[in-house]
Amino acid sequence: MKTLKDILYGVSLTELHGDREREISSLAFDSRRVKKGGLFIAIKGLNVDGHDYIGTAVDMGAVAILCENLPEKRKQSITYIQVDNSAAAMGIVAANFHDNPSRKLSLVGVTGTNGKTTTATLLFQLFQQLGYKVGLLSTVENKIDHKVLDAKFTTPDSLQLNELLGEMVSQGCTHCFMEVSSHALVQHRTSGLQFAGGIFTNISHDHLDYHETFEAYIKAKKMLFDKLPKEAFALVNADDKRGMVMLQNTRAEKNTYSLKSMADFRAKILHNTLQGLELDVDGISAWFKLIGDFNAYNLLAVYAAGVLLDEEKEEVLTALSQIDGARGRFEQVYNPNNILAIVDYAHTPDALDNVLRTIDKLRTRQETVITVVGCGGNRDKAKRPEMARIAAEFSNKVILTSDNPRDEDPAVILEEMMKGVPKVAQKNTMIIQDRKEAIRTACNLAGKMDIILVAGKGHETYQEIKGVRNHFDDKEILNEMLNGQ
């Protein structure tokens, strides 16, 4: 058990009232999870202020309170710690409580609008292939070597993060690869972590419902690189015009990767087919199972990170050539009718554009491309007409349907999407609000060699409606419709 003095190491304190030598049994920022002898951290959230629950936490057995605003009435038996930012302090406290696990393995963070999950997952699979015990923290799932844990958020809170990293260390993991979302960076969920490297994939308009401006979104992503130590590496996509922005204030070793321009790590697409990619990577030709230009970038980023983590180039490429990729990312559903069905998480205009351009580039023009797509509720409304416009531009037929409507009326979301469909494409666009029925219709419309893209949910196995998550799996539905499974 740690003393309060131990776990406050490195935290900038404004005031402290009470005994700092007392032992702390546990940490919590939710008063309902406070345990006897624990520290309660009062955080100001978007909807709830933890300061309102300090009394409840004390009643639950908390012996110490970390907060931004000290309560007017304080108990002499309780230690009160005041800080400027409780969320940032919580990360440091959590790291200390769990013996700073991020310093005991090579932790690499991946940020960007698109490609985070695939890049982190490929790195995890690569280092497993190379014989290491590895951890993964991603949108799809968290893994401690071969043990799979459900992922509720792209980046867990700092208490969960350090607990997971601590378990990885105890299980003998040497590396961990994690997605780092812009929300997590702004909310200080990665505070207290020591990264061995940071990777920037790309950036496009997303999450503006949260960040409000594109500039704020860019600044949020940049926080990962601004805080890297000098011993770490910073690896950015030089073909994205914001790539070099990420490197401006970093102390880490600066590295770039590119398919189009001069960079530290370069690749050239030799063959691009629906069966895979052949790339020339730093002068070495290799075949990969993944498909499309966007995956060429993901593969190159993973290769570069592998080399920067001191692995041999040839061994990295050999291992990468055997890897399948991430679930729900351009994942194909095979069937006896030779209809190509693809499930992809593309839920931003840029991601949908990438996937459909890839299909458009690789198709023979004899096929009909049918796209099923929706937009989530309680999220950036500006992208709704744009998503529909992109689907109409690259598809022969479009079915607009529900994604995760959350608290919004699905019909209103679909109406807003329809505004983006050009008049010339409206006759080939239909609205089917029920997602299962929309996928069924796409399968019924498809003939031999046609292509169905079901976009937006990818790996997700639920649909969220009015606060309730109901089981729903795009791949499962496609298998049912096309293969009777």
C-alpha positions, 0 to 999 in steps of 0.5 A: 500500500502506498502513502499519500506522500508517495503517490503525490510525487510530481504533482504541483500542489496549491494547498495541503491540509492534513496527514500526507503520510497516511496510507491509501488503499485505492483511487476513484473519481466516481464517488460510487466507487470509493473504497474505505481508505481510498483517495477521491479525486474531484474532477469537473466533467462536462455534465457532472462536477465531482466537487459536488460529491466530496461529502458522499466520497467521505461517507463511503470511506475516503480518507483523502480528497484531491480537488481544485476547490477546497470544501468550506467545511472540512473534517480534521480526519480527512486530508485535503489536497488542492491542485490547479487541475484535478484531471492532470493530477489524477494521471500522475497520481495513478501512475505513481500508485501503480509504480509508473508502469509506462516507464517499464515498457515501450509505450507508443501512442498513435494519434490522427483522425483516421488509421489509428486503430489499424496502425496500433493493431498492426504494431501489436500484431507485428511485435507478437510475430517478432516474439514479444509479449505485447499490450494493445489499447484500441477502439476495438479491444484492449489486449494483454498479450493474448488476453482480450478485454472489451474497449469502452473508449478509444483511450481509457481514463488515467486510472484504468490506463495505469491499471491496464499498463500495470497488468501488462508489466506484471504479465511480462509485456515489453511493449504497448501500442495505444490509440490516443484520441484528441478527447483523451489528450485534452482531458489529460487521460495520458497525463503521467505516462512516459511514451517511447514514441508518438505516431501521427497518421493524418488529420481531417474534420472530425469531433468538431462537436467537441473541439468546436474549431479545426484549429483546436482539434489540431492543437489537441492532437499536437499535445501528444508530441509536445509532451514526448521526452527527448529519448522518444521518437516522433513519427509523422506523415509528411504527406499530410500538411499538418504533419510537420506542425506536430513536430514544431515543439517536440523534444523527441527525435523527429522522423517522417514517412511518405508515399509522395515526397522526401522523408526518412521512411519512404514507400512506393505502391507497385501493385494495388489490388483487391487481393492486397498491396505490393510496396517498395519499402526503402528499396525492398519489395514486399507483398501485404494482405491489406488493401488500398492507398490508406493502408499503404500509409498505415503499413509504412508507419508501422514499418518505420515505428518497428525500425525506430524500436530497433527491429531489423528492416527485413524481419519487420517486412517479413512479419508485416506481410503475414498480418491481416489487419484490424477488425472492421477496417476494410474487412471483406465478407466472402460468399458463394455468389462472388459478391464482394461485401466490405465492412468498414468503420469509415465514419468521417468524410475523409475516411469514407472518401478513402475507402470509396476511392480505393474501391473505385480505383480497383474495380473493373467498372463492370460491377455495381457499387452499393454503399450503405451509410449513416451518421451518428447522432449527437455528433458533428452535424456538418459532416452529414451532407458531406458523407452522403455526397461522397457516397453518391459520387463514388457509388452506383446506388446509395442507401442512407440508414441509421448509424448510432442515432443516440438521442437524436431522431434518426429521420432528422439525421437522414434528412440532413444527409440527403441534403448533400446528395446531388440532384442527378444522384437522387434517383439512385439514393434511397432512405431506409431507416432500419439498418438491418433492412438497409443491409438486406436491401443492398444484398438483394440488389447486388448481383454476381461480382457487385460490391457492397460497402457497409460503412460507419460502424465497422467493428462495433457490435451494437447500435445505440438508440435513446441511451440503450445499446442493442446488439448489432453487427454489420458483418454478422448481418451480411453473413446472414444475408449472403451466406445464411449464417 
